[in-house]
Amino acid sequence: MKTELLRLEHVFAPPELSDLNMDIYEGEITALIGLDYIGIDYMLNLIRCNLPIRYGRIFFRGERINDQYIRRKQPNKIAFIGRQPALIDSLSVAENIFVIRSGYRKRYINYRHIKQQAQNILALFGLTLDPALRTETLSLYEKWIVELAKAWVSGIRLIIMRDISHFITAEELTQMISVINFLCKNGRGILYLCNHHQEAFRLCSRCFLMKRGRIVKRFEKEEMTENGIAHFITGFEKWAHDTERGKLFLSARDPAPEGFFCRMGDLQFSIKKGETLVLLDSNSRTINRLFDLLHSKKKPAGVILRINGKPHQAGSRDCVTIPHHPVSAFLFPHLSVLDNLCFTLDHKLRSFRSMKQIKRAVADDLYPLLGEAVYAQSLDDLTERQLYDIIYQRILIQNPSFICVMQPLASVDQAMRLRLLSYFDSFRAKGITVCIPCFMLADSLEIADRLLVIKDGKIDREYLRSDFSAYPGVSGSRPVCYP
């Protein structure tokens, strides 16, 4: 008989959650996919910290911990693995595992003892490193393993993992899946949050679809099929299989001049003008270095970057680099919407008067898209969708020759993913060369002409659009190719 770890019954917490029902058991991996992200952050905080609810009941390990009348004051013993590890970088690995945890009461720390214990526990998770190392020297994957070791020592039974595939390489993800399966065999339960059903279906025992703060579908293992989920992603399927859109890629077969060239150590590749290339890094994090070099004014010896046959210059308006989670890094919250949209048009200005004319024209063009928000004096009250519209509309207005977008589809919901993919169709229509470095494909093949797989810092495999079906990994939707 399965042992229940967590159960939410008819939980209402307006405006975030509406009649939310979910259960998680020991020894199982349960997936949660947000068709939108409404209520997910609140739900995670609710599970961990017992936030107030309007109606419903929450049980944790058989005990009622929250309802509309009473709620437990102290946080629940739940581990969370996400983008920002909850470790102290200035302390060693052993100290983070044993000392910085609730329940540690010793006045004297036997460092030799905790180092040996840490080494033994990390070995269970397939990680070999010196427990005396400072945590700040570790990679993100290694930090996550240290967090899991800490949860293991603390006796935590429920572990939440959010979007882990977006921040580690494919090789590290394979190792992490082995660790997850080991945890489940030893009585832990996993709540696995991701934004793509293929990833969830491959890994998990059950899957919940969440939309507007409520569970709209529960999938058992035998129900996890493309046909089973098709009803919930009809908008995406219609866009992906549009015949006229598919024929736009026929032009990519024609000869074209070089749009971008990169030589960086053993890595060398080129992209044709107007082509969209996906660069999948399977085990080396080479794409992080490439992205950093596009911002660097000084290039190391042996590094060559060219755009339209000319040497790349950092800061040039001919090149745009968009980081992962661009809202915080790409926008200026204290500036107006029009100032943000026109921020990179300084190279087109002839006079101060022309900027006023440009802003007026931009406002007229984007009013159907943004509505009254186009005249907002700050970004404080805008939705995430409007902020992404501002970012990508700014790029379309700027009209660069080359765009490098780091993992554009990571950590966005289904509706936002479709919207972003549509913007890449607009880049193609304008003849802009696009490079998409990523660790996880997540439907990016739908907008790509080619896929290059990097292994050990060099090109390992190349797939043309007609060959995408031969790629063996999780890729999301794969495009329909037309003769």
C-alpha positions as CSV (number, residue, x, y, z in Angstrom):
1,M,0.0,0.0,0.0
2,K,1.3,3.4,-0.9
3,T,2.2,5.9,1.8
4,E,0.8,9.4,1.3
5,L,3.1,12.3,1.8
6,L,1.0,15.3,0.8
7,R,-2.7,15.8,0.0
8,L,-4.5,19.0,-1.0
9,E,-8.3,18.9,-0.9
10,H,-10.5,21.5,-2.5
11,V,-8.0,24.3,-1.6
12,F,-9.2,27.9,-2.4
13,A,-6.9,30.8,-1.9
14,P,-8.2,33.6,-4.1
15,P,-7.1,34.9,-6.5
16,E,-4.2,32.4,-6.8
17,L,-5.8,29.0,-6.2
18,S,-9.3,27.6,-7.1
19,D,-10.5,24.2,-5.9
20,L,-6.9,22.7,-6.1
21,N,-6.7,18.9,-5.5
22,M,-3.4,17.0,-5.6
23,D,-1.8,14.1,-3.8
24,I,1.8,12.9,-3.6
25,Y,3.1,9.5,-2.4
26,E,6.4,8.0,-1.2
27,G,8.4,6.2,-3.9
28,E,6.8,8.1,-6.8
29,I,7.7,11.0,-9.1
30,T,4.7,13.2,-9.6
31,A,4.9,15.9,-12.3
32,L,3.2,19.2,-12.3
33,I,2.9,21.2,-15.6
34,G,1.7,24.7,-15.6
35,L,-0.3,25.5,-18.8
36,D,0.0,29.0,-17.3
37,Y,1.9,30.0,-14.2
38,I,-1.0,31.4,-12.2
39,G,-0.9,30.1,-8.7
40,I,2.2,27.9,-8.9
41,D,4.5,30.1,-6.8
42,Y,1.7,30.6,-4.2
43,M,1.1,26.8,-4.2
44,L,4.8,26.1,-3.6
45,N,5.0,28.6,-0.7
46,L,1.7,27.2,0.7
47,I,3.1,23.6,0.7
48,R,6.3,24.7,2.4
49,C,5.3,27.5,4.7
50,N,1.5,27.0,5.3
51,L,0.2,30.2,3.9
52,P,-3.4,31.1,4.8
53,I,-6.2,29.6,2.6
54,R,-9.9,30.5,2.3
55,Y,-11.2,27.0,2.2
56,G,-10.0,23.4,1.9
57,R,-7.6,21.1,3.8
58,I,-4.0,20.2,3.5
59,F,-2.5,17.0,5.0
60,F,1.3,16.3,5.3
61,R,2.4,12.8,6.3
62,G,-1.1,12.0,7.6
63,E,-1.5,15.1,9.7
64,R,-3.8,18.0,8.9
65,I,-1.5,21.1,8.8
66,N,-3.7,23.7,7.2
67,D,-7.4,24.6,6.7
68,Q,-9.6,27.7,7.0
69,Y,-9.5,27.5,10.8
70,I,-6.0,26.6,11.9
71,R,-2.6,26.2,10.3
72,R,0.8,25.0,11.4
73,K,3.1,27.9,12.2
74,Q,6.5,26.3,11.5
75,P,7.6,25.4,7.9
76,N,7.2,21.8,6.8
77,K,10.1,19.5,6.3
78,I,10.3,19.8,2.5
79,A,13.4,20.2,0.4
80,F,13.3,22.5,-2.7
81,I,15.7,22.2,-5.6
82,G,15.6,25.2,-8.0
83,R,17.6,27.7,-9.8
84,Q,19.1,29.3,-6.6
85,P,20.6,26.7,-4.3
86,A,19.9,27.2,-0.5
87,L,23.5,26.7,0.5
88,I,26.0,29.0,2.2
89,D,28.8,29.5,-0.3
90,S,31.5,30.5,2.3
91,L,31.1,27.1,4.1
92,S,32.4,23.7,3.1
93,V,30.3,21.0,1.6
94,A,30.4,18.9,4.8
95,E,29.4,21.9,6.9
96,N,26.4,22.6,4.6
97,I,25.3,19.0,4.8
98,F,25.6,18.4,8.6
99,V,25.9,21.7,10.4
100,I,23.6,24.1,8.6
101,R,20.4,22.1,9.1
102,S,17.6,22.1,11.6
103,G,18.1,19.7,14.5
104,Y,21.9,20.1,14.8
105,R,22.6,20.7,18.4
106,K,26.3,19.9,19.0
107,R,28.6,22.5,20.4
108,Y,31.7,20.9,19.1
109,I,32.2,20.0,15.4
110,N,34.3,16.9,14.7
111,Y,35.4,18.0,11.2
112,R,37.2,14.7,10.5
113,H,34.0,12.8,11.3
114,I,31.6,14.9,9.2
115,K,34.0,15.0,6.3
116,Q,34.1,11.2,6.2
117,Q,30.3,11.0,6.6
118,A,29.7,13.6,3.8
119,Q,32.0,11.6,1.5
120,N,30.1,8.4,2.1
121,I,26.7,10.1,1.6
122,L,27.8,11.9,-1.6
123,A,29.0,8.5,-3.0
124,L,25.4,7.2,-2.7
125,F,24.4,9.9,-5.1
126,G,27.3,9.2,-7.5
127,L,29.3,12.3,-6.7
128,T,33.0,12.2,-5.8
129,L,34.5,15.4,-4.4
130,D,36.4,16.7,-1.4
131,P,33.9,17.6,1.3
132,A,36.3,20.3,2.5
133,L,35.7,22.3,-0.6
134,R,33.8,25.6,-0.3
135,T,30.4,25.3,-1.9
136,E,31.0,28.4,-4.0
137,T,33.5,26.4,-6.1
138,L,30.9,23.8,-7.1
139,S,28.9,23.7,-10.3
140,L,25.1,24.1,-10.1
141,Y,24.6,20.3,-10.5
142,E,27.1,19.6,-7.7
143,K,25.3,22.1,-5.4
144,W,22.0,20.4,-6.1
145,I,23.5,17.0,-5.1
146,V,24.8,18.6,-1.9
147,E,21.3,19.9,-1.2
148,L,19.8,16.4,-1.8
149,A,22.5,14.9,0.6
150,K,21.5,17.5,3.2
151,A,17.8,16.5,2.8
152,W,18.8,12.8,3.1
153,V,20.6,13.5,6.4
154,S,17.7,15.6,7.7
155,G,15.2,12.7,7.0
156,I,13.2,14.8,4.6
157,R,10.7,12.7,2.7
158,L,9.2,15.1,0.1
159,I,11.5,16.9,-2.4
160,I,10.3,19.6,-4.9
161,M,12.3,20.1,-8.1
162,R,11.6,23.0,-10.4
163,D,12.8,23.4,-14.0
164,I,16.0,21.6,-13.3
165,S,16.5,20.5,-16.9
166,H,16.9,24.2,-18.0
167,F,20.1,24.8,-16.0
168,I,22.2,21.7,-16.3
169,T,23.6,19.8,-19.3
170,A,21.9,16.7,-20.9
171,E,24.6,14.5,-19.4
172,E,24.1,16.0,-15.9
173,L,20.3,15.6,-16.3
174,T,20.8,11.9,-17.0
175,Q,22.8,11.6,-13.8
176,M,20.2,13.5,-11.9
177,I,17.4,11.2,-13.1
178,S,19.4,8.3,-11.7
179,V,19.7,10.1,-8.4
180,I,15.9,10.8,-8.4
181,N,15.2,7.1,-9.0
182,F,17.5,6.2,-6.1
183,L,15.7,8.6,-3.8
184,C,12.3,7.1,-4.8
185,K,13.5,3.6,-4.2
186,N,14.4,4.7,-0.7
187,G,11.0,6.1,0.2
188,R,11.3,9.7,-0.9
189,G,8.5,11.4,-2.9
190,I,9.4,13.9,-5.7
191,L,7.2,16.7,-7.0
192,Y,8.8,17.5,-10.4
193,L,7.8,20.8,-11.9
194,C,8.5,21.4,-15.6
195,N,6.9,23.2,-18.5
196,H,6.9,20.4,-21.2
197,H,4.8,17.3,-21.2
198,Q,7.4,15.1,-23.0
199,E,9.9,15.6,-20.2
200,A,7.2,14.8,-17.5
201,F,5.8,11.8,-19.4
202,R,9.3,10.2,-19.8
203,L,10.2,10.5,-16.1
204,C,7.1,10.5,-13.9
205,S,4.6,8.1,-12.5
206,R,1.7,10.6,-12.5
207,C,1.2,14.0,-14.0
208,F,-1.0,17.0,-13.1
209,L,-1.9,19.8,-15.5
210,M,-2.6,23.1,-13.8
211,K,-4.3,26.1,-15.3
212,R,-5.6,29.3,-13.6
213,G,-4.9,27.9,-10.2
214,R,-6.6,24.6,-10.5
215,I,-5.8,21.1,-11.6
216,V,-7.6,20.5,-15.0
217,K,-6.3,17.0,-15.7
218,R,-4.6,14.1,-13.9
219,F,-2.7,11.7,-16.0
220,E,-1.9,8.1,-14.8
221,K,1.1,6.4,-16.5
222,E,-1.0,4.7,-19.1
223,E,-2.7,8.0,-20.1
224,M,0.6,9.8,-20.8
225,T,0.4,10.0,-24.6
226,E,0.4,12.7,-27.2
227,N,-3.2,12.1,-28.0
228,G,-4.1,12.4,-24.3
229,I,-2.7,15.9,-23.9
230,A,-3.6,17.2,-27.4
231,H,-6.9,18.6,-26.2
232,F,-5.0,20.9,-23.8
233,I,-2.5,22.3,-26.3
234,T,-4.7,22.9,-29.3
235,G,-3.4,26.4,-29.9
236,F,0.2,25.2,-30.1
237,E,-0.7,22.2,-32.4
238,K,-2.6,24.5,-34.8
239,W,0.4,26.9,-35.0
240,A,3.0,24.1,-35.3
241,H,1.1,22.3,-38.2
242,D,0.1,25.4,-40.2
243,T,0.9,24.5,-43.8
244,E,1.7,28.1,-44.9
245,R,4.1,28.6,-42.0
246,G,5.9,25.4,-42.7
247,K,6.5,26.5,-46.3
248,L,8.4,29.5,-45.0
249,F,11.4,27.2,-44.3
250,L,11.7,26.2,-47.9
251,S,13.7,29.3,-48.6
252,A,16.4,28.2,-46.1
253,R,17.5,25.6,-48.7
254,D,18.6,28.3,-51.1
255,P,22.3,29.4,-50.9
256,A,22.9,32.4,-48.7
257,P,25.9,34.4,-47.5
258,E,27.4,34.0,-44.1
259,G,25.4,35.6,-41.3
260,F,27.5,34.6,-38.3
261,F,30.8,32.7,-37.8
262,C,32.3,31.4,-34.6
263,R,35.7,29.9,-33.9
264,M,36.4,29.3,-30.2
265,G,39.0,26.6,-29.5
266,D,37.7,23.3,-30.9
267,L,34.3,24.8,-31.6
268,Q,33.7,26.1,-35.1
269,F,30.5,26.7,-36.9
270,S,28.7,29.2,-39.2
271,I,25.1,30.3,-39.7
272,K,23.7,31.5,-43.0
273,K,22.1,34.9,-43.2
274,G,18.5,34.6,-42.1
275,E,18.9,31.1,-40.8
276,T,17.9,29.9,-37.3
277,L,20.4,27.6,-35.6
278,V,19.9,25.7,-32.3
279,L,23.1,25.0,-30.4
280,L,22.5,22.2,-27.9
281,D,25.3,21.7,-25.3
282,S,25.2,18.2,-24.0
283,N,28.0,18.1,-21.4
284,S,30.4,21.1,-21.5
285,R,28.8,24.5,-20.9
286,T,30.6,25.9,-23.9
287,I,27.5,27.9,-24.8
288,N,27.9,30.0,-21.6
289,R,31.4,31.0,-22.7
290,L,30.1,31.9,-26.2
291,F,27.4,34.0,-24.8
292,D,29.9,35.8,-22.5
293,L,32.2,36.4,-25.4
294,L,29.5,38.2,-27.4
295,H,29.4,40.8,-24.5
296,S,33.2,41.0,-24.2
297,K,35.1,43.8,-25.9
298,K,38.4,41.9,-25.8
299,K,38.5,38.5,-27.4
300,P,41.0,35.9,-26.2
301,A,43.7,34.7,-28.7
302,G,42.2,32.3,-31.2
303,V,38.6,33.4,-30.8
304,I,37.0,34.7,-34.0
305,L,33.4,36.0,-34.1
306,R,32.0,37.6,-37.3
307,I,28.6,39.0,-38.2
308,N,27.9,39.4,-42.0
309,G,31.6,38.9,-42.7
310,K,32.8,41.7,-40.3
311,P,34.5,41.2,-36.9
312,H,32.0,41.3,-34.0
313,Q,32.1,44.4,-31.8
314,A,30.5,44.3,-28.4
315,G,27.8,47.0,-28.0
316,S,27.1,47.2,-31.7
317,R,23.4,47.7,-32.5
318,D,23.9,45.0,-35.3
319,C,23.9,42.3,-32.6
320,V,21.5,41.5,-29.8
321,T,22.0,39.0,-27.0
322,I,19.0,38.0,-24.9
323,P,19.8,36.2,-21.6
324,H,17.8,33.5,-19.9
325,H,15.0,35.3,-17.9
326,P,15.5,38.6,-19.8
327,V,12.9,40.6,-18.0
328,S,15.2,41.6,-15.1
329,A,18.3,42.1,-17.2
330,F,16.8,43.6,-20.4
331,L,14.3,46.2,-19.2
332,F,14.5,49.4,-17.2
333,P,11.5,49.4,-14.7
334,H,11.8,53.1,-13.9
335,L,11.6,54.1,-17.6
336,S,8.3,54.4,-19.5
337,V,7.2,51.7,-22.0
338,L,8.1,53.9,-25.0
339,D,11.5,54.7,-23.6
340,N,12.2,50.9,-23.2
341,L,10.9,50.2,-26.7
342,C,13.1,53.0,-28.3
343,F,16.1,52.6,-26.0
344,T,18.3,51.0,-28.7
345,L,17.3,53.3,-31.6
346,D,20.1,55.9,-30.9
347,H,21.9,54.8,-34.0
348,K,18.9,55.9,-36.1
349,L,18.5,59.4,-34.6
350,R,19.2,62.5,-36.5
351,S,17.8,65.0,-33.9
352,F,15.9,65.1,-30.6
353,R,12.8,65.9,-32.6
354,S,13.1,62.7,-34.6
355,M,12.9,60.7,-31.4
356,K,9.5,62.2,-30.6
357,Q,8.4,61.3,-34.0
358,I,9.7,57.7,-33.6
359,K,7.9,57.3,-30.3
360,R,4.7,58.6,-31.7
361,A,4.9,56.1,-34.6
362,V,5.9,53.2,-32.3
363,A,2.9,54.0,-30.0
364,D,0.5,54.0,-33.0
365,D,1.9,50.7,-34.3
366,L,1.9,48.9,-31.0
367,Y,-1.4,50.2,-29.5
368,P,-3.3,47.2,-30.9
369,L,-0.9,44.9,-29.1
370,L,-0.3,46.6,-25.8
371,G,-3.4,48.9,-25.5
372,E,-3.1,51.7,-23.0
373,A,-0.1,50.1,-21.5
374,V,2.0,51.5,-24.4
375,Y,1.7,54.9,-22.7
376,A,2.6,53.7,-19.1
377,Q,5.3,55.7,-17.4
378,S,6.8,52.7,-15.7
379,L,6.8,48.9,-15.9
380,D,5.5,48.3,-12.4
381,D,2.0,47.2,-13.2
382,L,2.6,45.3,-16.4
383,T,2.0,41.5,-16.8
384,E,4.8,39.1,-17.7
385,R,3.3,38.8,-21.2
386,Q,3.4,42.5,-21.8
387,L,7.1,42.7,-20.6
388,Y,8.1,40.0,-23.0
389,D,6.2,41.8,-25.8
390,I,8.2,44.9,-25.0
391,I,11.5,43.0,-25.2
392,Y,10.8,41.3,-28.5
393,Q,9.1,44.3,-30.1
394,R,12.2,46.4,-29.2
395,I,14.3,43.9,-31.1
396,L,12.0,44.0,-34.1
397,I,12.2,47.8,-34.1
398,Q,15.9,47.8,-33.7
399,N,16.2,45.3,-36.6
400,P,19.7,43.8,-35.9
401,S,21.5,41.4,-38.2
402,F,22.2,38.8,-35.6
403,I,20.4,37.7,-32.4
404,C,21.7,35.2,-29.8
405,V,18.9,34.1,-27.4
406,M,19.9,31.9,-24.5
407,Q,17.3,29.2,-23.8
408,P,14.3,31.4,-24.8
409,L,11.7,28.7,-24.0
410,A,13.0,27.7,-20.6
411,S,10.7,28.4,-17.5
412,V,7.8,29.9,-19.5
413,D,4.3,28.5,-19.6
414,Q,2.5,27.0,-22.7
415,A,0.9,30.2,-23.8
416,M,4.1,32.3,-23.5
417,R,6.0,29.6,-25.3
418,L,3.7,29.9,-28.3
419,R,3.9,33.7,-28.2
420,L,7.8,33.6,-28.2
421,L,7.9,31.1,-31.0
422,S,5.7,33.4,-33.1
423,Y,8.3,36.2,-32.6
424,F,11.0,34.0,-34.0
425,D,8.8,33.6,-37.1
426,S,8.9,37.4,-37.3
427,F,12.7,37.4,-37.1
428,R,12.8,34.9,-40.0
429,A,10.5,37.1,-42.1
430,K,12.9,40.1,-41.5
431,G,15.9,38.0,-42.6
432,I,17.6,38.1,-39.2
433,T,20.2,35.5,-38.3
434,V,19.4,33.7,-35.0
435,C,21.4,31.5,-32.7
436,I,19.7,29.7,-29.9
437,P,22.1,28.1,-27.3
438,C,20.4,25.8,-24.9
439,F,20.7,22.8,-22.6
440,M,17.1,21.6,-23.3
441,L,15.4,21.9,-26.6
442,A,11.8,22.5,-25.4
443,D,10.1,23.0,-28.8
444,S,12.9,25.1,-30.3
445,L,13.2,22.7,-33.2
446,E,9.9,24.1,-34.5
447,I,11.7,27.4,-35.4
448,A,15.1,25.9,-36.4
449,D,16.7,25.2,-39.7
450,R,19.6,23.2,-38.2
451,L,20.6,21.6,-34.9
452,L,24.2,21.3,-33.7
453,V,25.0,19.1,-30.7
454,I,28.1,20.1,-28.8
455,K,30.0,17.5,-26.8
456,D,33.3,18.1,-25.0
457,G,33.5,21.6,-26.4
458,K,33.2,20.7,-30.1
459,I,30.5,19.9,-32.7
460,D,29.5,16.2,-32.3
461,R,26.5,15.9,-34.5
462,E,24.5,18.0,-37.0
463,Y,20.8,17.6,-37.9
464,L,19.1,19.4,-40.8
465,R,15.4,20.3,-40.4
466,S,14.4,17.2,-42.4
467,D,16.4,15.0,-40.0
468,F,15.1,16.4,-36.7
469,S,13.0,13.2,-36.2
470,A,16.2,11.2,-35.9
471,Y,17.3,13.2,-32.8
472,P,17.1,10.6,-29.9
473,G,16.6,13.0,-27.0
474,V,13.7,14.9,-25.5
475,S,13.0,17.7,-28.0
476,G,9.5,18.8,-27.6
477,S,7.5,19.2,-30.7
478,R,9.2,18.3,-34.0
479,P,8.3,20.2,-37.2
480,V,6.4,18.9,-40.1
481,C,8.6,19.1,-43.2
482,Y,7.2,19.9,-46.6
483,P,8.6,18.6,-49.9
